[in-house]
Amino acid sequence: MSHDDSEPHVEKETTDGDNEYILQYTKYGAKQINVNSIKDLLEFPCFQSLHETLQKSKVTRWELYSFVRYLLSLDMEVSNEDIHDWFQQYPWYDRATTEYQVNYERQQQMADGKDPMPIGCNNENRNWAGHCIGRENCEYSLYHSVELDQKIYDRLDSYSH
């Protein structure tokens, strides 16, 4: 199979005279993001929008717990101190309130005893709609562009059966 160098989601790398093509998309058609820190989430247009909103105004409880729930769903260790370090840039930041909300989210469970699902692209929540640019305009997926904790994918699989 040949690839045209002008394809928008293909990078061509040449090493020792050999061509290697790096596809930026995987199944589900979602551009991948390596998340090593909270800041990496700003590559998502919706999280960039949320970040901009949080710099201007007081946070709503829904925005705070949605952000925290997503962080806790990542396949990386996120400590309370990491969250404090990130949130302290916002004018509404209060250490005690943030600590309470983070611990609340860490303990949250659904009626079936499982952790709640993080915000996703199929979520029709009107609060999130204010940050989402729409699936037709976005090359990312909140569930497929990053590595989430395996328990999230297991839960998704249980819904499809």
C-alpha positions, 0 to 999 in steps of 0.5 A, spaced: 500 500 500 502 506 498 501 513 502 501 520 499 505 524 503 500 530 503 495 525 507 493 530 513 494 524 518 500 520 515 507 522 517 513 520 513 520 518 516 526 517 513 531 513 516 537 510 513 534 510 506 528 507 508 521 510 509 517 509 515 510 511 515 507 513 522 499 513 522 496 518 527 490 515 527 488 508 530 481 504 530 475 509 531 478 514 527 481 518 533 487 522 533 492 519 539 494 523 545 500 521 550 498 524 556 503 524 561 501 530 565 494 534 566 496 539 561 497 534 556 489 534 556 489 541 553 490 538 546 482 536 546 479 542 544 473 541 549 478 541 555 482 547 552 475 550 552 474 548 559 480 551 561 479 557 558 472 558 562 475 556 568 480 561 568 475 567 567 469 564 572 468 561 578 467 553 577 461 549 577 461 543 581 459 539 575 465 542 571 470 540 577 467 533 578 467 532 571 474 534 570 477 530 576 473 524 574 476 524 567 483 525 571 482 519 575 480 515 569 486 515 566 491 510 565 496 514 570 497 515 577 494 522 579 495 524 586 491 529 590 497 534 590 497 533 582 490 536 582 492 541 587 498 543 583 493 544 576 487 547 579 491 553 583 492 557 577 485 558 577 482 564 580 476 560 584 481 555 587 480 553 594 485 548 597 479 545 602 474 545 597 478 542 592 481 537 597 473 535 599 471 534 591 477 530 589 476 525 595 469 525 594 470 523 586 475 518 589 470 515 593 464 515 588 460 509 586 454 507 582 448 503 584 452 497 581 458 498 586 462 500 580 466 507 579 462 512 575 464 513 567 468 519 565 465 524 561 465 522 554 464 524 546 457 521 546 455 524 553 449 529 551 450 533 558 448 540 556 453 542 561 459 539 556 455 541 550 458 548 552 465 546 551 464 540 545 466 543 538 462 537 536 464 530 533 464 532 526 469 538 527 473 534 532 479 529 531 479 526 538 475 521 542 475 522 550 475 515 550 479 512 544 485 518 544 488 517 550 489 510 555 484 510 560 484 505 566 482 498 563 476 498 568 473 503 564 474 499 557 471 493 561 465 497 563 464 499 556 464 492 554 459 490 559 454 495 556 455 492 549 453 485 551 
